[in-house]
Amino acid sequence: MNISVRTALGLVAAAVLATGLVTGTAVTFAVGDPGGEKPPASGRSDASAESDAAAAVSYGVGTELLYVPITPCRIVDTRAGGGKLAAGAIREFYVGGTTGFPGQGGTSGGCGIPPAAAAVSLSLTSTQASASGRLVAYPSAVSAPGSTMLSYTAASNATSTPTAAITPYTERQIEVKNFSASVHLVIDVLGYYTPQMSAYVNNDGTLWIASRGVSSTRVDVGMYEVTFDTDITYCNGIVSPAIGGYTAGVFPNGDIAEVKVTDADGVPADAYFNLVIVC
């Protein structure tokens, strides 16, 4: 089965985080060899670099998730949309994007959570429970874990603040499974975790591997455009050519990083390069 690097990153992130991510912990996950042309070793000539690339066995990319705190924002209030969770019920909810929130009692237009987010810091509150029970939140399209994120009683409301993995690049990114009793649920987002943006680009302009990189193109000799999944206008770019003596610069423009590579004489030249975007 062939899957995109974006999909692979999402699946691996969800699998790692579902094992029990603790707020404030950096989680690293890797994607193995995606196939295609391999990058050259730094400091080598084009010919020897391409020879090394052809002989390489596998490469990967490590990505630590970055935490972005936000003003608490409501995405779910079953009193205002959807109704009580019945005992044993499983319900999917929107987390990122801008649509679907009023129907689940959330803020119209969403809370600004990007599609690439792999986890969220939540405030879960139960109310009007019919009896004691518990519930757990987890990424959509995976089996419910045996853990508990919120235990509640009929006597009073209960609140917990877990970090939950979600499924990136899907409409409904999280599922909640309720046990034992019927209950209303309120979910506020306190922050989200997202992969850093990076790309390794071949000298012909094709993406070899990327985190949140959507596409790349060779515009002209030594000129490239790398498109990411969000606006990077006010971010910083760091670009490193894979050939010794070559230099490069990057200009973030909308969701595109414009990259120019020059050789040791300052003449535009094609080259493999690694690009990191820091926002």
SEKEPA-501150 format. One record per residue: x, y, z of N, C-alpha, C in turn; residue in one letter; residue number from 0. Coordinates in Angstrom, 1 decimal. Layout:
N
   n.c1   n.c2   n.c3  ca.c1  ca.c2  ca.c3   c.c1   c.c2   c.c3 resn resi
      X      Y      Z      X      Y      Z      X      Y      Z    A  NUM
...
***
This chain:
279
   n.c1   n.c2   n.c3  ca.c1  ca.c2  ca.c3   c.c1   c.c2   c.c3 resn resi
    0.9   -1.2    0.0    0.0    0.0    0.0    0.9    1.2    0.0    M    0
    0.6    2.2   -0.9    1.4    3.4   -1.0    0.7    4.5   -0.2    N    1
    1.3    5.2    0.7    0.7    6.3    1.4    1.7    7.5    1.4    I    2
    1.2    8.7    1.5    2.0    9.9    1.4    2.8   10.0    2.7    S    3
    3.8   10.8    2.6    4.6   11.2    3.8    3.7   11.8    4.9    V    4
    2.8   12.7    4.4    1.9   13.4    5.3    1.1   12.4    6.1    R    5
    0.5   11.4    5.3   -0.3   10.4    6.0    0.5    9.6    7.0    T    6
    1.7    9.2    6.5    2.6    8.4    7.4    2.9    9.1    8.7    A    7
    3.2   10.4    8.6    3.5   11.2    9.8    2.3   11.2   10.7    L    8
    1.1   11.4   10.1   -0.1   11.4   11.0   -0.4   10.1   11.7    G    9
   -0.2    9.0   11.0   -0.5    7.7   11.5    0.5    7.4   12.6    L   10
    1.8    7.7   12.4    2.8    7.4   13.4    2.6    8.2   14.6    V   11
    2.4    9.5   14.4    2.2   10.4   15.5    1.0   10.0   16.4    A   12
   -0.1    9.6   15.7   -1.2    9.1   16.5   -0.9    7.9   17.3    A   13
   -0.2    7.0   16.7    0.1    5.7   17.4    1.0    5.9   18.6    A   14
    2.0    6.8   18.4    2.9    7.1   19.5    2.2    7.8   20.6    V   15
    1.4    8.8   20.3    0.8    9.6   21.3   -0.3    8.9   22.0    L   16
   -0.9    7.9   21.4   -2.0    7.2   22.0   -1.5    6.3   23.1    A   17
   -0.2    6.1   23.2    0.4    5.2   24.2    0.5    6.0   25.6    T   18
    0.2    7.3   25.5    0.2    8.0   26.8    1.2    9.2   26.8    G   19
    0.9   10.3   26.1    1.7   11.4   26.1    1.4   12.3   27.3    L   20
    2.4   12.8   28.0    2.2   13.7   29.1    2.5   15.1   28.7    V   21
    1.6   16.0   29.1    1.8   17.4   28.8    3.2   17.9   29.1    T   22
    3.9   18.6   28.1    5.2   19.1   28.4    6.3   18.1   27.9    G   23
    5.9   16.9   27.5    6.9   15.9   27.1    7.1   16.0   25.6    T   24
    8.4   16.0   25.1    8.7   16.0   23.7    8.6   14.6   23.2    A   25
    7.9   14.4   22.2    7.8   13.1   21.6    8.4   13.1   20.2    V   26
    9.3   12.1   19.9    9.9   12.0   18.7    9.4   10.8   17.9    T   27
    9.1   10.9   16.7    8.7    9.8   15.9    9.4    9.9   14.5    F   28
    9.6    8.7   13.9   10.4    8.7   12.6    9.6    8.0   11.5    A   29
    9.8    8.4   10.3    9.2    7.8    9.2   10.4    7.2    8.4    V   30
   10.3    5.9    8.0   11.3    5.2    7.4   11.5    5.6    5.9    G   31
   12.2    4.9    5.2   12.6    5.1    3.8   11.3    5.2    2.9    D   32
   11.0    6.4    2.3    9.8    6.6    1.5   10.0    6.2    0.1    P   33
   11.2    5.7   -0.3   11.5    5.3   -1.6   12.0    6.5   -2.4    G   34
   12.3    6.3   -3.7   12.8    7.4   -4.5   14.2    7.7   -4.3    G   35
   14.7    8.7   -4.9   16.1    9.1   -4.9   16.5    9.5   -3.5    E   36
   17.7    9.0   -3.1   18.2    9.3   -1.8   19.1   10.6   -1.8    K   37
   19.2   11.3   -0.6   19.9   12.5   -0.6   21.4   12.2   -0.5    P   38
   22.2   13.2   -1.0   23.7   13.0   -1.0   24.3   13.3    0.4    P   39
   25.5   12.9    0.6   26.3   13.3    1.8   26.7   14.7    1.6    A   40
   26.8   15.5    2.7   27.2   16.9    2.6   28.6   17.0    2.3    S   41
   29.0   18.0    1.4   30.4   18.3    1.2   30.9   17.5    0.0    G   42
   30.1   16.8   -0.7   30.6   16.0   -1.8   30.2   16.6   -3.2    R   43
   30.9   16.2   -4.2   30.6   16.7   -5.6   29.3   16.1   -6.0    S   44
   28.7   16.7   -7.0   27.4   16.2   -7.5   27.5   14.7   -7.9    D   45
   28.6   14.4   -8.6   28.7   13.0   -9.1   28.9   12.0   -8.0    A   46
   29.8   12.3   -7.0   30.0   11.4   -5.9   28.8   11.3   -5.0    S   47
   28.1   12.5   -4.9   26.9   12.6   -4.0   25.8   11.7   -4.6    A   48
   25.6   11.7   -5.9   24.6   10.9   -6.5   24.9    9.5   -6.4    E   49
   26.2    9.1   -6.5   26.6    7.7   -6.3   26.3    7.3   -4.9    S   50
   26.7    8.1   -3.9   26.4    7.7   -2.5   24.9    7.6   -2.3    D   51
   24.1    8.5   -3.0   22.6    8.4   -2.8   22.1    7.1   -3.3    A   52
   22.6    6.7   -4.5   22.1    5.4   -5.1   22.4    4.2   -4.2    A   53
   23.5    4.3   -3.5   24.0    3.2   -2.7   23.4    3.1   -1.3    A   54
   22.7    4.2   -0.9   22.2    4.3    0.4   21.1    3.3    0.6    A   55
   20.9    2.8    1.9   19.9    1.8    2.2   18.6    2.4    2.7    V   56
   18.7    3.3    3.7   17.5    3.9    4.2   17.8    5.2    4.9    S   57
   16.8    6.1    4.9   16.9    7.3    5.6   15.6    7.6    6.4    Y   58
   15.6    8.5    7.4   14.4    8.8    8.1   14.4   10.2    8.5    G   59
   13.3   10.7    9.1   13.2   12.0    9.6   12.7   12.0   11.0    V   60
   13.3   12.6   11.9   12.8   12.7   13.3   12.1   14.0   13.5    G   61
   11.0   14.0   14.1   10.2   15.2   14.3    9.7   15.3   15.7    T   62
   10.1   16.3   16.4    9.5   16.6   17.8    8.3   17.4   17.6    E   63
    7.3   17.1   18.4    6.1   17.9   18.4    6.3   19.2   19.2    L   64
    5.8   20.3   18.7    5.9   21.6   19.4    4.5   22.0   20.0    L   65
    4.6   22.4   21.2    3.3   22.8   21.9    3.0   24.3   21.7    Y   66
    1.8   24.5   21.3    1.3   25.9   21.1    0.1   26.2   22.1    V   67
    0.3   26.9   23.1   -0.9   27.2   24.0   -1.8   28.2   23.4    P   68
   -3.1   28.1   23.6   -4.1   29.1   23.1   -5.0   29.5   24.3    I   69
   -5.7   30.6   24.0   -6.8   30.9   25.0   -7.8   29.8   25.0    T   70
   -8.2   29.3   26.2   -9.2   28.2   26.2  -10.4   28.5   25.3    P   71
  -10.7   27.4   24.5  -11.7   27.6   23.4  -12.6   26.3   23.4    C   72
  -13.9   26.5   23.4  -14.8   25.4   23.5  -15.0   24.7   22.1    R   73
  -14.8   23.4   22.0  -15.1   22.7   20.8  -16.3   21.8   20.9    I   74
  -16.7   21.4   22.2  -17.8   20.5   22.4  -18.6   21.0   23.6    V   75
  -19.9   21.0   23.5  -20.8   21.1   24.7  -22.1   20.4   24.3    D   76
  -22.2   19.1   24.7  -23.3   18.3   24.2  -24.7   18.8   24.7    T   77
  -24.7   19.7   25.7  -26.0   20.4   26.1  -26.5   21.3   25.0    R   78
  -25.6   21.8   24.2  -26.0   22.7   23.1  -26.0   22.1   21.7    A   79
  -25.5   20.8   21.6  -25.5   20.2   20.4  -25.1   18.7   20.5    G   80
  -26.0   17.8   20.0  -25.7   16.4   20.0  -26.3   15.6   21.1    G   81
  -26.6   16.2   22.2  -27.3   15.5   23.3  -26.3   14.7   24.1    G   82
  -26.9   14.1   25.2  -26.1   13.3   26.1  -25.4   12.1   25.4    K   83
  -24.2   11.8   26.0  -23.5   10.5   25.6  -24.2    9.4   26.4    L   84
  -24.7    8.4   25.7  -25.3    7.3   26.3  -24.3    6.3   26.9    A   85
  -24.6    5.5   27.8  -23.7    4.5   28.3  -23.2    3.6   27.2    A   86
  -21.9    3.5   27.1  -21.3    2.6   26.0  -21.2    3.3   24.7    G   87
  -21.6    4.6   24.6  -21.6    5.3   23.3  -20.2    5.7   22.9    A   88
  -19.9    5.7   21.6  -18.7    6.3   21.0  -19.1    7.4   20.1    I   89
  -18.6    8.6   20.2  -18.9    9.7   19.4  -17.7   10.4   18.9    R   90
  -17.7   10.8   17.6  -16.6   11.5   17.0  -16.9   13.0   17.1    E   91
  -15.8   13.8   17.2  -15.9   15.2   17.3  -14.9   15.9   16.4    F   92
  -15.3   17.1   15.9  -14.3   18.0   15.2  -13.4   18.6   16.2    Y   93
  -12.1   18.7   15.8  -11.1   19.4   16.7  -10.5   20.6   15.9    V   94
  -10.0   20.3   14.7   -9.4   21.3   13.9  -10.3   21.7   12.7    G   95
   -9.9   22.7   12.0  -10.7   23.2   10.9  -11.7   24.3   11.3    G   96
  -12.6   24.6   10.5  -13.5   25.7   10.8  -15.0   25.3   10.7    T   97
  -15.3   24.1   10.3  -16.7   23.6   10.2  -17.1   22.5   11.1    T   98
  -18.4   22.4   11.4  -18.9   21.3   12.2  -19.1   21.6   13.6    G   99
  -18.6   22.7   14.1  -18.6   22.9   15.6  -19.9   23.2   16.2    F  100
  -20.8   24.1   15.5  -22.1   24.4   16.2  -22.9   23.1   16.4    P  101
  -22.8   22.1   15.5  -23.6   20.9   15.7  -23.2   20.1   16.9    G  102
  -22.0   20.3   17.4  -21.5   19.6   18.6  -21.4   20.5   19.8    Q  103
  -22.0   21.7   19.7  -22.0   22.7   20.8  -20.8   23.5   20.9    G  104
  -19.9   23.5   19.9  -18.6   24.2   20.0  -18.7   25.6   19.4    G  105
  -17.6   26.3   19.5  -17.4   27.7   19.0  -17.6   27.7   17.5    T  106
  -18.4   28.5   16.9  -18.6   28.7   15.5  -17.3   29.1   14.8    S  107
  -16.9   28.4   13.8  -15.6   28.7   13.1  -14.4   28.0   13.7    G  108
  -14.6   27.3   14.8  -13.5   26.5   15.4  -12.6   27.3   16.3    G  109
  -11.5   26.7   16.7  -10.6   27.3   17.6   -9.2   27.5   17.1    C  110
   -9.1   27.4   15.8   -7.8   27.7   15.1   -6.8   26.6   15.2    G  111
   -7.3   25.4   15.5   -6.3   24.2   15.5   -6.0   23.8   14.1    I  112
   -4.7   23.8   13.8   -4.3   23.4   12.4   -4.6   21.9   12.1    P  113
   -4.8   21.6   10.8   -5.1   20.2   10.4   -3.9   19.3   10.7    P  114
   -2.7   19.8   10.9   -1.5   19.0   11.1   -1.4   18.6   12.6    A  115
   -2.2   19.2   13.5   -2.0   18.9   14.9   -2.2   17.5   15.2    A  116
   -1.3   16.9   16.0   -1.3   15.5   16.3   -1.7   15.2   17.8    A  117
   -1.9   16.3   18.6   -2.4   16.1   19.9   -2.9   17.4   20.4    A  118
   -3.8   17.4   21.4   -4.3   18.6   22.0   -4.4   18.5   23.5    V  119
   -4.2   19.6   24.2   -4.3   19.7   25.6   -5.8   20.1   25.9    S  120
   -6.5   19.3   26.7   -7.9   19.5   26.8   -8.4   19.8   28.3    L  121
   -9.5   20.4   28.4  -10.3   20.4   29.7  -11.6   19.6   29.4    S  122
  -11.7   18.5   30.1  -13.0   17.7   30.0  -13.8   17.9   31.2    L  123
  -15.1   18.2   31.0  -16.0   18.4   32.1  -17.3   17.6   31.9    T  124
  -17.7   16.9   32.9  -18.9   16.1   32.9  -20.0   16.9   33.6    S  125
  -21.2   16.8   33.2  -22.3   17.4   33.9  -23.6   16.6   33.7    T  126
  -24.5   16.6   34.6  -25.8   15.9   34.6  -25.7   14.4   34.3    Q  127
  -24.7   13.8   34.9  -24.5   12.4   34.8  -25.7   11.6   35.5    A  128
  -26.1   10.5   34.9  -27.2    9.7   35.5  -26.7    8.8   36.6    S  129
  -25.4    8.5   36.6  -24.8    7.7   37.6  -23.3    7.8   37.5    A  130
  -22.5    7.1   38.3  -21.1    7.2   38.2  -20.6    6.5   36.9    S  131
  -19.5    7.0   36.3  -19.0    6.4   35.1  -17.6    7.0   34.7    G  132
  -17.2    6.7   33.6  -15.9    7.2   33.1  -15.9    7.3   31.6    R  133
  -14.9    8.1   31.0  -14.8    8.2   29.6  -13.4    8.4   29.2    L  134
  -13.1    8.1   27.9  -11.7    8.3   27.4  -11.8    8.9   26.0    V  135
  -10.8    9.8   25.7  -10.7   10.3   24.3   -9.5    9.8   23.7    A  136
   -9.6    9.6   22.4   -8.5    9.0   21.6   -8.6    9.3   20.1    Y  137
   -7.6    9.1   19.3   -7.6    9.4   17.9   -8.7    8.7   17.2    P  138
   -9.4    9.4   16.2  -10.4    8.7   15.5   -9.8    7.6   14.6    S  139
  -10.7    6.6   14.4  -10.3    5.4   13.5   -9.3    4.4   14.2    A  140
   -9.2    4.5   15.5   -8.3    3.5   16.2   -9.2    3.0   17.3    V  141
   -8.8    1.9   17.9   -9.5    1.2   19.0   -9.4    2.0   20.2    S  142
  -10.5    2.1   21.0  -10.4    2.8   22.3   -9.4    2.1   23.3    A  143
   -8.6    2.9   23.9   -7.7    2.4   24.9   -8.4    2.0   26.2    P  144
   -7.8    1.3   27.1   -8.4    0.9   28.3   -8.3    1.9   29.4    G  145
   -7.6    3.0   29.1   -7.3    4.0   30.2   -8.6    4.9   30.4    S  146
   -8.5    5.7   31.4   -9.6    6.7   31.7   -9.0    8.1   31.7    T  147
   -9.8    9.0   31.1   -9.4   10.4   31.1  -10.2   11.2   32.0    M  148
  -11.5   10.8   32.3  -12.3   11.5   33.2  -13.3   10.5   33.9    L  149
  -13.3   10.5   35.2  -14.2    9.7   36.0  -15.2   10.7   36.6    S  150
  -16.5   10.3   36.6  -17.6   11.3   37.0  -18.6   10.6   37.9    Y  151
  -19.4   11.4   38.6  -20.4   10.9   39.4  -21.7   11.7   39.2    T  152
  -22.8   11.2   39.7  -24.1   11.9   39.5  -24.2   13.1   40.5    A  153
  -23.3   13.0   41.6  -23.4   14.0   42.6  -23.0   15.4   42.3    A  154
  -21.9   15.5   41.4  -21.4   16.8   41.0  -20.6   16.7   39.7    S  155
  -20.4   17.9   39.1  -19.6   17.9   37.9  -18.1   17.5   38.2    N  156
  -17.5   17.0   37.2  -16.1   16.6   37.3  -15.3   17.1   36.1    A  157
  -14.0   17.5   36.4  -13.2   18.1   35.3  -11.8   17.4   35.4    T  158
  -11.2   17.2   34.2   -9.8   16.7   34.1   -9.2   17.5   33.0    S  159
   -7.8   17.5   33.0   -7.1   18.2   31.9   -6.1   17.3   31.3    T  160
   -6.5   16.3   30.5   -5.6   15.4   29.9   -5.0   16.0   28.5    P  161
   -3.9   15.4   28.1   -3.5   15.6   26.7   -3.9   14.4   25.9    T  162
   -4.5   14.6   24.8   -5.1   13.5   24.0   -4.5   13.5   22.5    A  163
   -4.1   12.4   22.0   -3.7   12.3   20.6   -5.0   12.4   19.7    A  164
   -4.8   13.0   18.6   -5.8   13.1   17.6   -5.3   12.7   16.2    I  165
   -6.2   12.5   15.3   -5.7   12.1   14.0   -5.6   13.3   13.0    T  166
   -4.4   13.6   12.6   -4.2   14.8   11.7   -4.8   14.6   10.4    P  167
   -5.2   15.7    9.8   -5.7   15.8    8.4   -7.0   15.0    8.2    Y  168
   -7.8   14.9    9.2   -9.1   14.3    9.0  -10.2   15.3    9.5    T  169
  -11.4   15.1    9.1  -12.5   16.0    9.6  -12.8   15.9   11.1    E  170
  -13.2   14.7   11.5  -13.4   14.4   12.9  -12.2   13.7   13.5    R  171
  -11.4   14.5   14.3  -10.1   14.0   14.6  -10.0   13.2   16.0    Q  172
  -11.1   13.2   16.7  -11.1   12.6   18.0  -12.4   11.8   18.3    I  173
  -12.2   10.7   19.0  -13.4   10.0   19.4  -13.4    9.9   21.0    E  174
  -14.6    9.9   21.5  -14.8    9.8   23.0  -15.7    8.5   23.2    V  175
  -15.2    7.7   24.1  -16.0    6.5   24.5  -16.5    6.7   25.9    K  176
  -17.8    6.6   26.1  -18.3    6.8   27.4  -18.8    5.4   28.0    N  177
  -18.5    5.2   29.3  -18.9    4.0   30.0  -19.9    4.2   31.1    F  178
  -20.7    3.2   31.3  -21.5    3.0   32.5  -22.7    3.9   32.7    S  179
  -22.8    5.1   32.2  -23.9    6.0   32.5  -24.1    7.0   31.4    A  180
  -25.2    7.7   31.4  -25.4    8.8   30.4  -24.9   10.1   31.0    S  181
  -24.3   11.0   30.2  -23.7   12.2   30.7  -23.5   13.2   29.6    V  182
  -23.6   14.5   30.0  -23.3   15.6   29.1  -21.8   15.8   29.2    H  183
  -21.1   16.2   28.1  -19.7   16.5   28.1  -19.4   17.8   27.5    L  184
  -18.5   18.5   28.2  -18.0   19.8   27.7  -16.5   19.7   27.5    V  185
  -16.0   20.1   26.3  -14.5   20.0   26.0  -14.0   21.3   25.5    I  186
  -13.0   21.8   26.2  -12.3   23.0   25.9  -10.9   22.7   25.5    D  187
  -10.3   23.3   24.4   -9.0   23.1   24.0   -8.1   24.2   24.7    V  188
   -7.0   23.8   25.3   -6.1   24.7   26.0   -4.8   24.9   25.1    L  189
   -4.5   24.0   24.2   -3.3   24.1   23.4   -3.2   22.9   22.5    G  190
   -2.3   22.9   21.5   -2.2   21.8   20.6   -0.7   21.5   20.3    Y  191
   -0.4   20.3   19.9    0.9   19.9   19.5    1.0   19.7   18.0    Y  192
    2.0   20.2   17.4    2.1   20.1   15.9    3.5   19.8   15.5    T  193
    3.7   19.0   14.5    5.1   18.7   14.0    5.8   20.0   13.5    P  194
    7.1   20.0   13.6    7.8   21.1   13.0    7.8   20.9   11.5    Q  195
    8.1   22.0   10.8    8.0   22.0    9.3    9.4   21.9    8.8    M  196
    9.6   20.9    7.9   10.9   20.7    7.3   10.8   19.9    6.0    S  197
   11.8   20.0    5.2   11.7   19.3    3.9   13.1   19.1    3.4    A  198
   13.3   17.9    2.8   14.6   17.6    2.1   14.2   17.5    0.6    Y  199
   14.8   18.4   -0.2   14.4   18.5   -1.6   15.5   18.0   -2.5    V  200
   15.2   17.2   -3.5   16.2   16.7   -4.5   16.6   17.9   -5.4    N  201
   17.7   17.7   -6.1   18.1   18.8   -7.0   17.2   19.0   -8.2    N  202
   16.3   18.1   -8.5   15.4   18.3   -9.6   14.1   19.0   -9.1    D  203
   14.0   19.3   -7.8   12.9   20.0   -7.2   11.8   19.1   -6.6    G  204
   12.0   17.8   -6.7   11.0   16.9   -6.0   11.3   16.7   -4.6    T  205
   10.2   16.6   -3.8   10.4   16.3   -2.4   10.9   14.9   -2.1    L  206
   11.9   14.8   -1.4   12.4   13.4   -1.0   11.6   13.0    0.3    W  207
   11.6   13.8    1.3   10.9   13.6    2.5   10.6   14.9    3.2    I  208
    9.5   14.9    3.9    9.1   16.2    4.5    8.2   16.0    5.7    A  209
    8.2   17.0    6.6    7.2   17.1    7.6    6.4   18.4    7.4    S  210
    5.1   18.2    7.1    4.2   19.3    6.8    4.5   19.9    5.4    R  211
    5.4   19.4    4.7    5.7   19.9    3.3    4.7   19.3    2.4    G  212
    4.0   20.1    1.5    3.0   19.6    0.6    3.5   19.2   -0.7    V  213
    4.4   20.1   -1.3    5.0   19.9   -2.6    6.2   20.8   -2.7    S  214
    7.0   20.5   -3.8    8.1   21.4   -4.1    8.3   21.4   -5.6    S  215
    8.9   22.5   -6.1    9.1   22.6   -7.6   10.4   23.3   -7.8    T  216
   11.1   22.9   -8.9   12.3   23.6   -9.4   11.8   24.7  -10.4    R  217
   11.9   25.9  -10.1   11.3   27.0  -10.9   12.3   27.4  -12.0    V  218
   13.6   27.4  -11.7   14.7   27.7  -12.6   16.0   27.1  -12.0    D  219
   17.1   27.3  -12.7   18.3   26.9  -12.2   18.6   27.5  -10.8    V  220
   18.7   26.6   -9.8   19.0   27.1   -8.5   17.8   27.7   -7.8    G  221
   16.7   27.7   -8.4   15.5   28.4   -7.8   14.4   27.3   -7.5    M  222
   13.9   27.3   -6.3   12.9   26.3   -5.9   11.8   26.9   -5.1    Y  223
   10.6   26.3   -5.1    9.5   26.7   -4.3    9.0   25.5   -3.5    E  224
    9.0   25.6   -2.2    8.5   24.5   -1.3    7.2   25.0   -0.6    V  225
    6.2   24.2   -0.8    4.9   24.6   -0.3    4.6   23.8    1.0    T  226
    4.2   24.5    2.1    3.8   23.9    3.3    2.3   24.0    3.6    F  227
    1.8   23.4    4.6    0.4   23.3    4.9   -0.2   24.5    5.6    D  228
    0.6   25.5    5.8    0.1   26.7    6.5    0.9   27.9    6.1    T  229
    0.4   29.1    6.4    1.1   30.4    6.1    2.4   30.5    6.9    D  230
    3.5   30.7    6.2    4.8   30.8    6.9    5.4   32.2    6.7    I  231
    4.6   33.2    6.3    5.1   34.5    6.0    5.9   35.1    7.1    T  232
    5.5   35.0    8.3    6.2   35.6    9.4    7.1   34.6   10.2    Y  233
    7.5   33.5    9.5    8.4   32.5   10.1    9.8   32.7    9.6    C  234
   10.7   32.0   10.2   12.1   32.1    9.7   12.5   30.8    9.0    N  235
   13.3   30.8    8.0   13.7   29.7    7.2   15.2   29.4    7.4    G  236
   15.6   28.2    7.5   17.0   27.8    7.6   17.2   26.7    6.5    I  237
   18.1   27.0    5.6   18.3   26.1    4.4   19.8   25.8    4.3    V  238
   20.1   24.5    4.1   21.5   24.0    4.0   21.6   23.1    2.8    S  239
   22.4   23.6    1.8   22.7   22.8    0.6   23.6   21.6    1.0    P  240
   23.4   20.5    0.3   24.1   19.3    0.6   25.5   19.2   -0.1    A  241
   25.9   20.2   -0.8   27.2   20.2   -1.5   28.1   21.3   -0.9    I  242
   29.3   20.9   -0.6   30.2   21.8    0.1   30.5   23.0   -0.8    G  243
   30.6   24.2   -0.2   30.9   25.4   -0.9   29.7   26.1   -1.4    G  244
   28.6   25.4   -1.5   27.3   26.0   -2.0   26.7   26.7   -0.9    Y  245
   25.9   27.8   -1.2   25.2   28.6   -0.2   23.7   28.7   -0.7    T  246
   22.8   29.0    0.3   21.4   29.1   -0.1   20.7   30.1    0.8    A  247
   19.7   30.7    0.3   18.8   31.6    1.1   17.4   31.2    0.9    G  248
   16.5   31.6    1.9   15.1   31.3    1.8   14.3   32.5    2.2    V  249
   13.2   32.7    1.4   12.2   33.8    1.7   10.9   33.2    1.8    F  250
   10.3   33.2    3.0    8.9   32.7    3.3    7.9   33.7    2.7    P  251
    7.0   33.2    1.9    6.0   34.0    1.2    4.7   33.3    1.1    N  252
    3.7   33.6    2.0    2.5   32.9    2.1    2.8   31.5    2.7    G  253
    2.3   30.5    1.9    2.6   29.1    2.3    3.8   28.5    1.6    D  254
    4.5   29.4    0.9    5.6   28.9    0.0    6.9   29.5    0.6    I  255
    7.9   28.6    0.6    9.3   29.0    0.9   10.1   29.1   -0.4    A  256
   10.5   30.3   -0.8   11.3   30.5   -2.0   12.7   30.3   -1.7    E  257
   13.4   29.3   -2.3   14.8   29.0   -2.0   15.7   29.3   -3.2    V  258
   16.8   29.9   -3.0   17.8   30.1   -4.0   19.1   29.5   -3.6    K  259
   19.7   28.7   -4.5   21.0   28.0   -4.2   22.0   28.5   -5.2    V  260
   23.2   28.8   -4.7   24.3   29.3   -5.6   25.6   28.4   -5.3    T  261
   26.4   28.3   -6.3   27.6   27.5   -6.1   28.7   28.4   -5.5    D  262
   30.0   27.9   -5.5   31.1   28.6   -4.8   31.4   29.9   -5.5    A  263
   31.0   30.1   -6.7   31.3   31.3   -7.4   30.1   32.3   -7.4    D  264
   29.1   31.9   -6.7   27.9   32.8   -6.6   26.9   32.6   -7.7    G  265
   27.1   31.6   -8.5   26.3   31.4   -9.7   25.1   30.4   -9.3    V  266
   23.9   30.8   -9.7   22.7   29.9   -9.4   23.0   28.4   -9.9    P  267
   22.8   27.5   -9.0   23.1   26.1   -9.3   22.1   25.1   -8.6    A  268
   21.8   24.0   -9.3   20.9   23.1   -8.7   21.6   22.2   -7.7    D  269
   20.9   21.9   -6.6   21.5   21.1   -5.5   20.5   20.6   -4.6    A  270
   20.8   19.5   -4.0   19.9   19.0   -2.9   20.0   19.9   -1.7    Y  271
   19.0   20.1   -1.0   19.0   20.9    0.2   18.0   20.5    1.3    F  272
   18.4   20.8    2.5   17.5   20.6    3.7   16.9   21.9    4.1    N  273
   15.6   22.0    4.3   15.0   23.2    4.7   14.2   23.0    6.0    L  274
   14.3   24.0    7.0   13.6   23.9    8.2   12.9   25.3    8.4    V  275
   11.6   25.3    8.7   10.9   26.5    9.0   10.6   26.6   10.5    I  276
   10.9   27.7   11.1   10.7   27.9   12.5    9.8   29.1   12.7    V  277
    8.7   28.9   13.3    7.7   29.9   13.5    7.6   30.3   15.0    C  278
***
